[in-house]
Amino acid sequence: MTITITAFERSPDRGRGLARDMGVRWALEEVGQPYDVRLLSFEAMKEPAHLALHPFGQIPTYEEGDLALFESGAIVFHIAEHHPGLLPDDAKARARAITWIFAALSTMEQPIVDREMAAYMERDKSWYGEHLPMLDDRVRNRLDQLSRRLGDADWLDGGFSAGDLLMVTVLRRLEGSGMLDEYPNLTAYVARGEARPAYKRAFAAQLAVFTAASTG
């Protein structure tokens, strides 16, 4: 059955690979599954047809036969469960990899996105200068903890897994902040993720959409 995912017709990330279809694309590339992409305008995302797939009117969604999923983490987990390559065979290692999926999307992503949204929505507010150091401290606290846990290992728990895929995807949201540069092992960790052929294919595919929209 053909897999179809949805993505932005004109991504607000300007082709930087930060839109949430990126992780889904990457996962599909890692497991060697072909997929189609249905591009959506912001208006189409609020139409009944899309809301039937994603009740919050966002991207990505995932369709395969009569199965429809939303939320990038849930989609990546589904892909990892049904195709070899993103979860270990050993039951305990598999459980640990799944734990890292949740850690990436809750423990790590929340303070990073809070900081990102404040920079976008509060920069012109009088309190922003006082608020930003607090947001930075929350992010650094999580980066400190993650850096200590990773140490000098290549991946979070043995071989590369869906947990690493989503953790790298989350950490890339700090691009341009300079914060990740304070942690050489995390910088190298993200670079290892970006060097994977499947990541490069997914990034190129997402960038091609932005390039086509910008020149069309």
C-alpha positions in Angstrom: 0.0 0.0 0.0 1.2 3.5 -0.8 2.3 5.7 2.1 1.2 9.3 1.8 2.4 12.0 4.2 1.4 15.7 4.3 3.8 18.7 4.4 3.8 22.4 4.1 3.3 23.8 0.6 5.4 26.8 1.8 7.3 25.9 4.9 7.9 28.7 7.4 11.3 27.2 8.2 12.6 28.3 4.8 14.0 24.9 3.9 16.1 24.4 7.0 14.6 21.0 7.7 12.8 22.0 10.9 9.2 21.4 9.8 7.8 18.4 11.5 7.5 16.3 8.4 11.3 16.1 8.4 11.4 13.4 11.1 8.8 11.3 9.3 10.6 11.6 6.0 13.9 10.7 7.7 12.3 7.6 9.3 10.9 6.4 6.0 14.2 6.9 4.3 16.0 4.9 7.1 13.7 1.9 6.6 13.7 2.2 2.8 10.0 2.8 2.4 8.8 4.9 -0.6 6.2 7.5 0.1 4.2 10.2 -1.6 3.8 13.7 -0.2 0.6 15.8 -0.4 1.5 19.5 0.0 -0.9 21.7 1.9 -1.4 25.4 2.1 -2.2 26.9 5.5 -5.7 27.4 4.4 -6.1 23.8 3.3 -4.8 22.6 6.7 -8.0 24.1 8.3 -10.4 22.5 5.8 -12.6 19.6 6.9 -10.8 17.1 4.7 -7.5 17.7 6.5 -9.1 18.1 9.9 -10.5 14.6 9.5 -6.9 13.4 9.4 -5.4 15.8 11.9 -7.9 17.3 14.4 -5.5 20.2 15.3 -5.0 21.2 11.7 -1.3 20.7 11.5 1.3 18.6 9.6 2.4 15.9 9.2 -0.2 13.2 8.7 0.4 9.6 7.6 -2.0 7.5 5.5 -1.5 3.9 4.5 -4.6 2.1 3.3 -7.3 2.7 5.8 -4.8 3.8 8.5 -4.5 7.5 9.2 -2.2 8.9 11.8 -1.1 12.3 13.1 1.6 13.6 15.4 5.2 13.2 14.1 6.4 11.1 17.1 3.5 8.7 16.8 4.1 8.3 13.1 7.9 7.7 13.6 7.1 5.1 16.3 4.6 3.4 14.0 7.2 3.2 11.2 9.9 1.9 13.6 7.5 -0.8 14.9 6.6 -2.1 11.5 9.9 -1.9 9.6 13.3 -3.1 10.7 16.1 -0.6 11.3 14.9 1.9 13.8 14.3 -0.3 16.9 16.5 -3.0 18.3 15.4 -6.7 18.3 16.3 -7.2 21.9 13.2 -6.5 24.1 15.0 -4.5 26.8 17.1 -2.4 24.3 13.9 -1.8 22.3 12.1 -0.5 25.5 15.0 1.8 26.1 14.9 3.1 22.6 11.2 3.8 22.9 12.0 5.7 26.2 14.3 8.0 24.3 11.5 8.7 21.8 9.4 10.1 24.6 12.4 11.9 26.2 13.1 13.7 22.9 9.6 14.9 22.4 8.7 15.8 26.0 11.7 16.4 28.2 14.0 17.9 25.6 11.7 19.5 23.1 9.4 21.5 25.5 12.0 24.0 26.8 13.6 24.3 23.4 10.2 25.1 21.7 9.3 27.5 24.6 12.5 29.4 23.9 11.9 29.4 20.2 8.3 30.6 20.5 9.3 33.4 22.9 11.9 34.7 20.5 9.3 34.7 17.8 6.3 36.1 19.7 7.8 38.2 22.6 10.9 39.8 21.1 9.2 43.2 21.0 7.8 43.0 24.5 9.3 44.9 27.4 9.8 41.8 29.5 11.6 39.7 26.9 15.0 40.7 28.0 14.3 39.4 31.5 12.4 36.3 30.3 15.1 35.0 27.9 17.8 34.2 30.5 15.3 32.0 32.3 14.3 30.2 29.1 18.0 29.8 28.3 18.7 28.3 31.7 15.9 25.7 31.2 17.4 24.6 27.9 20.9 24.5 29.2 19.8 22.4 32.2 18.4 19.8 29.8 21.5 20.0 27.5 23.8 19.5 30.5 21.9 16.4 31.5 21.8 15.0 28.0 25.5 15.7 27.4 26.5 13.9 30.6 24.3 10.9 29.6 25.7 10.7 26.0 29.3 11.1 27.1 31.6 10.0 24.3 29.1 7.5 22.8 28.0 7.8 19.2 24.3 7.2 20.0 22.1 7.2 23.1 21.9 3.5 23.7 24.0 1.3 21.5 23.2 1.6 17.8 21.2 4.3 16.1 17.5 4.1 16.8 14.3 6.1 16.4 15.2 7.7 19.7 18.3 9.2 18.2 16.4 10.2 15.1 13.9 12.2 17.1 16.5 13.6 19.5 18.7 14.9 16.7 15.6 16.4 15.1 14.7 18.2 18.3 18.3 19.4 19.0 18.5 20.9 15.5 15.8 23.4 16.6 18.7 25.2 18.4 20.4 25.9 15.1 21.6 29.5 15.1 21.2 30.0 18.9 24.8 29.1 19.7 23.7 27.1 22.6 24.5 23.7 21.2 28.1 24.9 20.5 28.7 24.8 24.3 28.4 21.0 24.2 31.0 19.5 21.8 29.7 16.0 22.2 26.1 17.0 21.4 27.3 19.0 18.4 29.1 15.9 17.1 26.0 13.8 17.9 23.8 16.0 15.7 26.5 16.1 13.0 26.5 12.2 13.0 22.8 12.2 12.5 23.0 14.8 9.7 25.7 12.7 8.0 23.4 9.7 7.6 22.5 9.1 4.0 18.8 8.7 4.9 18.9 12.1 6.7 20.5 13.7 3.6 17.8 12.3 1.3 15.0 13.5 3.6 16.5 17.0 3.9 17.0 17.3 0.2 13.4 16.3 -0.4 12.1 18.8 2.0 14.4 21.6 0.7 13.2 20.9 -2.9 9.7 21.7 -1.9 10.7 25.1 -0.4 12.9 25.8 -3.4 10.2 25.0 -5.9 7.7 27.2 -4.0 10.2 30.1 -3.9 10.9 30.0 -7.6 7.5 29.0 -8.9 
